[in-house]
Amino acid sequence: MIDGGIREFADVAELERIATEGWSSGVRAFVQAGAGDGRGIRANRAAHAKWSLRARVLVDVSCVDTATTALGVPLDLPMMIAPSAVHTLVWPEGEVATARGARDANTIMVLSSATGRSIEDVTAVGGNLWFQLYWGSDRAEVRRLIDLAADRGCRALCLTVDMPVPPLLGSEMRRGVAGVAHVRPKYLPPHGGSLTGAWAHDQRLSWRDLAWLRDVCDLPIVIKGIMAAEDAVCAAECGADGIVVSNHGGRALDTPVGTMDVLPAIVAALDQANAHTDVFVDGGFRHGSEIVVALALGARAVLIGRPALWALAVGGAPAVTRLIKLMGHELSSTMARVGSTAISEIDVSRIGAASSIQEIV
């Protein structure tokens, strides 16, 4: 045991094993599983293996700086905590503890609409928080949540757009949803043990509706769930301040395409459109070296979802902070080995395609 009772973990793989071995089968399935046969989850991890790092030598790496910004907010490293549901499933304090862990690591936590704790409780912790919104059919309620998040100090609104209809679930995820049917997220309708009841998303939404959102929301707007270059350009044209390249952690469309598979084309399309839009990416990040690749491909920062829940489960806020700092150490070490002493120096010259081990030019 370390850090006042946190179970020791040397890497994210060990953290996952320690955390999940103590969970009920329902919680384990709900957190770990995805849509359909889980192809999206596997694709996210497989996409990371398609890239290699190019070692560079005899560079002065006595000082490596991992600091960056996200929507202009300074961060100690380009890694944030993605929105995920009901953290109270794995730790009594839930999102309050996660926010405290993120604050102490000087990074951003994106608070889910499916939070187990109220916006007021979580924002009371301080630190840098964004609020993730599922846009339901009750526009007055949407406006209320936006205003509440802004009034309580959230620094951005993260609109999830890849769940217009309930996902097609495989048997494992169905067991997971049934196993946590007793849990009631704060700002979403209960599903009654399935995803076929009340749905928290307005199926009529289109790009045109973002004009209304921009009118009523003074916060920066980040569109989460982008997996196509065309949609990234549409988001920029609609005034989005940022996008998150995301397949919802493999929980939306069951298809074997990972986020890192589509990131290069999305970044290229935004560059061609001369869009000044921050690009973030999530999906299966488990090591600081994978952050280097994402940044080399044009991402501003990455988001982690399941690993934050694993850390929360093994030690609350201190373990979340420890996870972030561990991946930050991996990031710093990898940067030194590819000859980059600052985030701004990470570009495509630092990586290659693993299949051919050739330079990207």
The 8 nearest C-alpha neighbors of each residue, nearest first, counted from 0:
[[1, 6, 4, 5, 7, 2, 3, 8],
 [2, 0, 5, 4, 3, 7, 6, 8],
 [3, 1, 5, 4, 0, 317, 318, 6],
 [2, 4, 1, 5, 0, 317, 314, 6],
 [3, 5, 0, 1, 2, 6, 314, 7],
 [6, 4, 314, 1, 0, 2, 3, 7],
 [5, 7, 0, 313, 4, 1, 8, 314],
 [6, 8, 0, 1, 5, 9, 14, 2],
 [9, 7, 14, 10, 13, 6, 11, 17],
 [8, 10, 13, 7, 11, 14, 325, 12],
 [11, 9, 13, 12, 8, 14, 325, 286],
 [10, 12, 14, 13, 285, 15, 306, 9],
 [13, 11, 15, 14, 10, 16, 285, 9],
 [12, 14, 16, 11, 15, 10, 8, 17],
 [13, 15, 11, 17, 12, 8, 16, 18],
 [16, 14, 12, 18, 13, 17, 309, 19],
 [15, 17, 13, 14, 19, 18, 20, 12],
 [16, 18, 14, 15, 20, 19, 13, 313],
 [19, 17, 309, 15, 16, 313, 20, 312],
 [20, 18, 22, 21, 16, 17, 15, 27],
 [19, 21, 18, 22, 17, 16, 15, 23],
 [22, 20, 19, 18, 23, 17, 312, 27],
 [23, 21, 19, 20, 27, 26, 24, 18],
 [22, 24, 26, 25, 27, 21, 19, 20],
 [23, 25, 27, 26, 28, 22, 175, 178],
 [26, 24, 178, 175, 28, 23, 27, 29],
 [27, 25, 29, 23, 28, 24, 22, 30],
 [26, 28, 24, 25, 30, 29, 22, 31],
 [27, 29, 175, 31, 32, 25, 26, 30],
 [30, 28, 175, 26, 27, 176, 31, 172],
 [31, 29, 27, 28, 32, 26, 305, 175],
 [30, 32, 28, 27, 29, 33, 305, 26],
 [33, 31, 28, 172, 29, 30, 171, 37],
 [34, 32, 250, 37, 249, 172, 35, 40],
 [33, 35, 250, 168, 253, 37, 167, 251],
 [36, 34, 169, 168, 253, 37, 167, 33],
 [35, 37, 38, 169, 34, 253, 33, 168],
 [38, 36, 33, 40, 39, 35, 34, 253],
 [39, 37, 255, 41, 40, 254, 36, 253],
 [38, 40, 249, 42, 255, 254, 253, 37],
 [41, 39, 249, 43, 37, 42, 38, 248],
 [40, 42, 38, 44, 39, 43, 45, 37],
 [43, 41, 257, 45, 39, 255, 256, 40],
 [44, 42, 257, 46, 283, 40, 282, 41],
 [43, 45, 283, 41, 46, 42, 47, 40],
 [46, 44, 42, 48, 47, 43, 41, 49],
 [47, 45, 43, 48, 49, 44, 259, 257],
 [46, 48, 45, 49, 44, 50, 259, 289],
 [47, 49, 45, 46, 50, 353, 44, 51],
 [50, 48, 353, 46, 47, 352, 354, 51],
 [51, 49, 353, 352, 48, 351, 47, 350],
 [50, 52, 353, 351, 350, 352, 53, 49],
 [51, 53, 350, 349, 351, 54, 50, 337],
 [54, 52, 350, 349, 337, 55, 51, 351],
 [53, 55, 337, 336, 52, 56, 338, 349],
 [56, 54, 337, 338, 336, 53, 57, 58],
 [57, 55, 58, 338, 54, 336, 337, 59],
 [58, 56, 59, 55, 338, 60, 336, 335],
 [57, 59, 56, 338, 60, 55, 335, 339],
 [58, 60, 61, 57, 62, 338, 340, 335],
 [61, 59, 62, 335, 58, 63, 340, 338],
 [60, 62, 59, 63, 340, 335, 58, 64],
 [63, 61, 60, 64, 340, 59, 341, 335],
 [62, 64, 340, 60, 341, 331, 65, 61],
 [63, 65, 341, 66, 340, 62, 342, 331],
 [66, 64, 76, 342, 341, 75, 331, 63],
 [67, 65, 75, 76, 64, 74, 342, 77],
 [66, 68, 74, 73, 76, 77, 75, 65],
 [69, 67, 73, 72, 71, 74, 70, 66],
 [70, 68, 71, 72, 73, 299, 67, 74],
 [71, 69, 72, 68, 277, 240, 241, 219],
 [70, 72, 69, 68, 73, 67, 74, 277],
 [71, 73, 68, 69, 70, 74, 67, 127],
 [74, 72, 68, 67, 71, 69, 75, 66],
 [75, 73, 67, 106, 76, 68, 66, 105],
 [74, 76, 66, 105, 65, 67, 106, 73],
 [75, 77, 66, 65, 74, 78, 67, 327],
 [78, 76, 300, 67, 301, 74, 79, 299],
 [79, 77, 301, 300, 302, 76, 106, 80],
 [78, 80, 302, 107, 106, 108, 301, 81],
 [81, 79, 108, 303, 302, 109, 304, 107],
 [80, 82, 304, 302, 303, 109, 83, 79],
 [81, 83, 111, 109, 110, 131, 80, 304],
 [84, 82, 111, 81, 304, 85, 113, 86],
 [83, 85, 113, 114, 86, 111, 82, 115],
 [86, 84, 115, 114, 87, 88, 113, 184],
 [85, 87, 93, 88, 94, 89, 84, 115],
 [86, 88, 93, 90, 85, 91, 89, 115],
 [87, 89, 86, 85, 90, 26, 93, 91],
 [88, 90, 312, 87, 86, 91, 311, 93],
 [89, 91, 87, 93, 312, 92, 88, 311],
 [92, 90, 87, 93, 89, 88, 86, 96],
 [93, 91, 96, 95, 90, 87, 94, 315],
 [94, 92, 87, 86, 90, 91, 95, 96],
 [93, 95, 97, 96, 86, 98, 116, 121],
 [94, 96, 121, 98, 93, 97, 92, 99],
 [97, 95, 316, 99, 94, 98, 92, 93],
 [98, 96, 94, 100, 99, 95, 316, 101],
 [99, 97, 101, 95, 100, 96, 94, 102],
 [98, 100, 96, 102, 97, 101, 316, 124],
 [99, 101, 316, 320, 319, 97, 103, 98],
 [102, 100, 98, 104, 106, 99, 103, 320],
 [103, 101, 126, 105, 99, 104, 100, 98],
 [102, 104, 100, 105, 101, 99, 320, 106],
 [103, 105, 101, 102, 320, 106, 100, 323],
 [106, 104, 102, 103, 74, 75, 101, 107],
 [105, 107, 101, 74, 104, 79, 102, 75],
 [108, 106, 127, 79, 128, 101, 80, 109],
 [107, 109, 80, 128, 79, 110, 101, 98],
 [108, 110, 129, 82, 81, 130, 128, 80],
 [111, 109, 130, 82, 131, 129, 108, 112],
 [112, 110, 82, 131, 113, 114, 83, 84],
 [111, 113, 114, 186, 132, 131, 133, 187],
 [114, 112, 184, 84, 111, 187, 186, 85],
 [115, 113, 85, 111, 112, 116, 184, 84],
 [114, 116, 85, 184, 87, 185, 86, 93],
 [117, 115, 114, 94, 120, 185, 93, 118],
 [116, 118, 120, 119, 121, 185, 115, 114],
 [117, 119, 121, 120, 122, 116, 148, 151],
 [118, 120, 117, 122, 121, 123, 151, 116],
 [121, 119, 117, 123, 118, 122, 116, 95],
 [120, 122, 95, 118, 123, 119, 124, 94],
 [121, 123, 124, 119, 125, 120, 118, 151],
 [122, 124, 121, 120, 125, 119, 151, 118],
 [125, 123, 122, 121, 99, 126, 98, 95],
 [126, 124, 123, 122, 127, 102, 99, 121],
 [125, 127, 102, 128, 124, 105, 98, 107],
 [126, 128, 107, 108, 106, 102, 125, 154],
 [129, 127, 153, 108, 107, 109, 154, 126],
 [128, 130, 109, 155, 153, 154, 156, 110],
 [131, 129, 110, 156, 109, 157, 153, 111],
 [130, 132, 157, 111, 158, 110, 112, 156],
 [133, 131, 158, 112, 134, 157, 159, 130],
 [132, 134, 159, 200, 135, 158, 199, 112],
 [135, 133, 200, 132, 201, 141, 199, 136],
 [134, 136, 200, 201, 199, 137, 133, 141],
 [135, 137, 201, 138, 200, 134, 199, 202],
 [138, 136, 140, 139, 135, 141, 201, 134],
 [137, 139, 141, 140, 136, 142, 135, 134],
 [138, 140, 142, 141, 137, 143, 144, 136],
 [141, 139, 143, 138, 142, 137, 144, 135],
 [140, 142, 138, 144, 139, 143, 134, 145],
 [141, 143, 139, 145, 140, 144, 146, 138],
 [144, 142, 140, 146, 141, 145, 147, 139],
 [145, 143, 147, 141, 146, 142, 148, 140],
 [146, 144, 142, 148, 147, 143, 149, 141],
 [145, 147, 149, 143, 144, 148, 150, 142],
 [148, 146, 144, 150, 149, 145, 143, 151],
 [147, 149, 151, 145, 153, 146, 150, 144],
 [148, 150, 146, 152, 153, 151, 147, 145],
 [149, 151, 147, 152, 148, 146, 153, 145],
 [152, 150, 148, 149, 153, 147, 122, 119],
 [151, 153, 149, 150, 154, 148, 122, 128],
 [154, 152, 128, 129, 149, 148, 155, 151],
 [155, 153, 129, 128, 152, 218, 127, 149],
 [154, 156, 129, 219, 218, 153, 220, 130],
 [155, 157, 220, 130, 129, 131, 221, 219],
 [156, 158, 131, 221, 130, 222, 220, 132],
 [159, 157, 132, 222, 131, 223, 221, 160],
 [158, 160, 223, 133, 224, 161, 132, 222],
 [159, 161, 224, 162, 223, 158, 163, 222],
 [162, 160, 224, 159, 163, 251, 247, 225],
 [161, 163, 164, 160, 251, 165, 200, 166],
 [164, 162, 202, 200, 161, 201, 160, 165],
 [163, 165, 162, 166, 202, 200, 198, 161],
 [166, 164, 194, 162, 167, 195, 163, 198],
 [167, 165, 251, 168, 34, 164, 252, 250],
 [168, 166, 35, 34, 165, 169, 252, 251],
 [169, 167, 35, 34, 172, 166, 173, 170],
 [168, 170, 35, 172, 171, 36, 34, 173],
 [169, 171, 173, 172, 174, 168, 35, 36],
 [172, 170, 174, 173, 169, 28, 175, 32],
 [171, 173, 175, 174, 32, 170, 169, 28],
 [174, 172, 170, 176, 175, 171, 168, 177],
 [175, 173, 177, 171, 172, 176, 178, 25],
 [174, 176, 29, 28, 25, 172, 178, 173],
 [175, 177, 173, 178, 179, 174, 192, 29],
 [178, 176, 192, 174, 180, 175, 179, 173],
 [177, 179, 25, 175, 176, 180, 174, 26],
 [178, 180, 181, 176, 177, 182, 25, 175],
 [181, 179, 192, 177, 182, 191, 178, 176],
 [180, 182, 179, 183, 192, 178, 191, 177],
 [183, 181, 180, 179, 184, 85, 88, 189],
 [182, 184, 189, 185, 181, 115, 180, 188],
 [185, 183, 113, 115, 114, 187, 186, 85],
 [184, 186, 114, 115, 187, 113, 183, 117],
 [187, 185, 112, 184, 113, 188, 114, 144],
 [186, 188, 184, 113, 185, 199, 189, 112],
 [187, 189, 197, 190, 199, 186, 198, 184],
 [190, 188, 191, 183, 187, 197, 184, 180],
 [191, 189, 196, 193, 192, 194, 197, 188],
 [190, 192, 193, 189, 180, 196, 194, 181],
 [191, 193, 180, 177, 190, 176, 179, 194],
 [194, 192, 190, 195, 191, 176, 177, 196],
 [195, 193, 190, 196, 165, 192, 198, 166],
 [194, 196, 193, 197, 165, 190, 198, 191],
 [197, 195, 190, 194, 198, 193, 191, 189],
 [198, 196, 190, 188, 199, 195, 189, 194],
 [197, 199, 200, 196, 188, 165, 195, 194],
 [198, 200, 135, 187, 133, 188, 197, 134],
 [201, 199, 135, 134, 198, 163, 202, 133],
 [202, 200, 136, 135, 203, 204, 134, 163],
 [201, 203, 163, 204, 200, 164, 136, 135],
 [204, 202, 201, 205, 136, 163, 200, 208],
 [205, 203, 202, 201, 208, 206, 207, 163],
 [204, 206, 207, 208, 203, 209, 202, 160],
 [205, 207, 208, 209, 204, 237, 233, 234],
 [208, 206, 205, 209, 210, 204, 211, 237],
 [209, 207, 210, 206, 211, 205, 204, 212],
 [208, 210, 212, 211, 207, 206, 213, 237],
 [209, 211, 213, 208, 212, 207, 214, 237],
 [212, 210, 214, 209, 213, 208, 215, 207],
 [213, 211, 209, 215, 214, 210, 216, 208],
 [212, 214, 210, 216, 211, 215, 209, 217],
 [215, 213, 211, 212, 216, 210, 217, 209],
 [214, 216, 212, 213, 211, 217, 142, 145],
 [217, 215, 213, 218, 214, 212, 145, 146],
 [216, 218, 215, 219, 213, 214, 149, 220],
 [219, 217, 155, 216, 220, 156, 154, 149],
 [218, 220, 155, 240, 156, 221, 217, 154],
 [221, 219, 156, 239, 240, 157, 155, 218],
 [220, 222, 241, 157, 242, 240, 239, 156],
 [223, 221, 242, 158, 157, 243, 159, 241],
 [224, 222, 243, 159, 242, 158, 225, 160],
 [223, 225, 245, 161, 160, 246, 244, 159],
 [224, 226, 244, 245, 223, 227, 243, 231],
 [225, 227, 244, 245, 224, 261, 246, 228],
 [228, 226, 230, 229, 225, 231, 265, 261],
 [227, 229, 265, 231, 230, 268, 264, 232],
 [230, 228, 232, 227, 231, 233, 268, 265],
 [231, 229, 233, 232, 227, 228, 234, 225],
 [230, 232, 228, 234, 233, 229, 225, 235],
 [231, 233, 235, 229, 230, 234, 269, 236],
 [234, 232, 230, 236, 235, 231, 237, 229],
 [235, 233, 237, 231, 232, 239, 236, 230],
 [234, 236, 232, 239, 238, 237, 233, 274],
 [237, 235, 233, 238, 234, 232, 239, 274],
 [238, 236, 234, 235, 239, 233, 209, 210],
 [237, 239, 235, 236, 240, 234, 213, 220],
 [240, 238, 235, 220, 241, 234, 221, 237],
 [239, 241, 276, 220, 221, 219, 238, 277],
 [242, 240, 277, 221, 276, 239, 278, 222],
 [241, 243, 222, 221, 278, 223, 279, 244],
 [244, 242, 223, 279, 280, 245, 224, 278],
 [243, 245, 280, 225, 226, 224, 279, 258],
 [246, 244, 224, 247, 281, 243, 225, 258],
 [245, 247, 248, 249, 224, 251, 258, 226],
 [248, 246, 250, 249, 245, 251, 224, 161],
 [247, 249, 250, 282, 246, 40, 245, 39],
 [250, 248, 39, 40, 33, 247, 246, 251],
 [249, 251, 33, 34, 247, 248, 252, 246],
 [252, 250, 166, 247, 249, 34, 246, 253],
 [253, 251, 254, 34, 250, 166, 249, 246],
 [254, 252, 39, 35, 34, 38, 251, 37],
 [253, 255, 39, 38, 256, 252, 42, 249],
 [256, 254, 42, 38, 39, 257, 253, 41],
 [257, 255, 42, 254, 39, 260, 258, 43],
 [258, 256, 43, 42, 260, 259, 46, 39],
 [257, 259, 260, 261, 245, 43, 282, 262],
 [258, 260, 262, 261, 257, 46, 47, 43],
 [261, 259, 257, 258, 46, 262, 256, 263],
 [260, 262, 259, 258, 264, 263, 265, 226],
 [261, 263, 259, 265, 264, 260, 258, 266],
 [264, 262, 266, 265, 261, 296, 267, 297],
 [265, 263, 267, 266, 262, 261, 268, 228],
 [266, 264, 228, 262, 268, 267, 263, 269],
 [265, 267, 269, 263, 268, 264, 297, 270],
 [268, 266, 264, 270, 265, 269, 271, 263],
 [269, 267, 271, 265, 270, 266, 228, 264],
 [270, 268, 272, 266, 274, 271, 267, 232],
 [269, 271, 273, 267, 272, 268, 274, 266],
 [270, 272, 268, 273, 269, 267, 274, 266],
 [271, 273, 269, 274, 270, 268, 232, 267],
 [274, 272, 270, 271, 269, 275, 268, 276],
 [275, 273, 269, 272, 276, 270, 235, 232],
 [276, 274, 273, 277, 235, 240, 269, 270],
 [275, 277, 241, 240, 274, 278, 235, 239],
 [276, 278, 241, 299, 242, 240, 279, 275],
 [279, 277, 298, 242, 299, 241, 243, 276],
 [278, 280, 243, 300, 298, 299, 301, 242],
 [281, 279, 244, 301, 243, 245, 302, 298],
 [282, 280, 302, 301, 245, 303, 244, 283],
 [281, 283, 248, 43, 284, 258, 245, 280],
 [282, 284, 44, 43, 285, 281, 248, 40],
 [285, 283, 282, 286, 303, 289, 281, 290],
 [284, 286, 11, 283, 287, 289, 306, 12],
 [287, 285, 288, 289, 326, 284, 329, 290],
 [286, 288, 330, 329, 326, 290, 289, 327],
 [287, 289, 291, 290, 286, 330, 333, 329],
 [290, 288, 292, 291, 287, 286, 293, 284],
 [289, 291, 293, 287, 288, 292, 294, 301],
 [292, 290, 288, 294, 289, 293, 295, 330],
 [291, 293, 295, 289, 290, 294, 296, 350],
 [294, 292, 290, 296, 295, 291, 298, 289],
 [295, 293, 298, 297, 291, 296, 292, 299],
 [294, 296, 346, 347, 292, 345, 293, 297],
 [297, 295, 293, 294, 263, 298, 347, 292],
 [296, 298, 294, 295, 266, 299, 293, 263],
 [299, 297, 294, 278, 279, 300, 293, 296],
 [298, 300, 278, 279, 294, 277, 297, 77],
 [301, 299, 77, 279, 78, 298, 280, 294],
 [302, 300, 280, 78, 281, 279, 79, 77],
 [301, 303, 79, 281, 81, 80, 78, 280],
 [302, 304, 80, 81, 281, 306, 284, 79],
 [305, 303, 81, 307, 306, 80, 83, 302],
 [304, 306, 308, 307, 309, 303, 30, 31],
 [307, 305, 309, 308, 304, 310, 303, 11],
 [306, 308, 310, 305, 309, 304, 319, 311],
 [309, 307, 311, 305, 306, 310, 312, 86],
 [310, 308, 306, 312, 18, 307, 311, 15],
 [309, 311, 319, 307, 318, 313, 312, 308],
 [310, 312, 315, 308, 309, 314, 313, 319],
 [311, 313, 89, 309, 310, 90, 314, 18],
 [314, 312, 310, 311, 18, 6, 5, 315],
 [313, 315, 5, 318, 311, 312, 317, 310],
 [314, 316, 311, 318, 317, 96, 312, 313],
 [315, 317, 100, 96, 319, 318, 97, 99],
 [318, 316, 320, 319, 315, 100, 321, 314],
 [317, 319, 321, 314, 310, 320, 316, 315],
 [320, 318, 100, 310, 316, 322, 321, 317],
 [319, 321, 100, 317, 323, 318, 104, 322],
 [320, 322, 318, 324, 319, 323, 325, 317],
 [323, 321, 325, 319, 320, 324, 318, 326],
 [322, 324, 320, 326, 325, 321, 327, 319],
 [323, 325, 327, 321, 326, 322, 328, 320],
 [326, 324, 322, 328, 327, 323, 321, 329],
 [327, 325, 287, 329, 323, 328, 324, 286],
 [326, 328, 324, 330, 325, 329, 323, 331],
 [327, 329, 331, 325, 330, 326, 324, 332],
 [330, 328, 287, 326, 332, 327, 331, 333],
 [329, 331, 287, 327, 333, 328, 332, 288],
 [332, 330, 328, 334, 333, 329, 327, 63],
 [331, 333, 329, 335, 334, 330, 328, 336],
 [334, 332, 336, 330, 335, 331, 288, 329],
 [333, 335, 339, 331, 337, 336, 332, 338],
 [336, 334, 338, 332, 333, 337, 60, 339],
 [335, 337, 333, 334, 338, 54, 55, 332],
 [338, 336, 54, 55, 334, 335, 339, 53],
 [337, 339, 335, 55, 336, 58, 334, 340],
 [340, 338, 334, 344, 341, 335, 337, 345],
 [339, 341, 63, 64, 60, 335, 338, 334],
 [342, 340, 64, 343, 344, 339, 63, 65],
 [341, 343, 344, 345, 65, 67, 66, 64],
 [342, 344, 341, 345, 346, 339, 67, 340],
 [345, 343, 342, 339, 341, 346, 340, 338],
 [346, 344, 295, 342, 343, 339, 294, 349],
 [345, 347, 295, 348, 349, 344, 296, 294],
 [346, 348, 295, 349, 350, 359, 296, 345],
 [347, 349, 346, 350, 359, 358, 360, 53],
 [350, 348, 53, 347, 346, 337, 52, 345],
 [351, 349, 52, 53, 51, 347, 348, 292],
 [352, 350, 358, 51, 357, 359, 356, 50],
 [351, 353, 50, 356, 354, 355, 51, 357],
 [352, 354, 50, 51, 356, 49, 355, 351],
 [355, 353, 352, 356, 49, 50, 357, 51],
 [354, 356, 357, 353, 352, 351, 358, 49],
 [357, 355, 353, 352, 351, 354, 358, 51],
 [358, 356, 355, 351, 352, 359, 353, 354],
 [357, 359, 351, 360, 356, 350, 348, 352],
 [358, 360, 351, 347, 357, 348, 350, 352],
 [359, 358, 347, 348, 357, 351, 350, 346]]
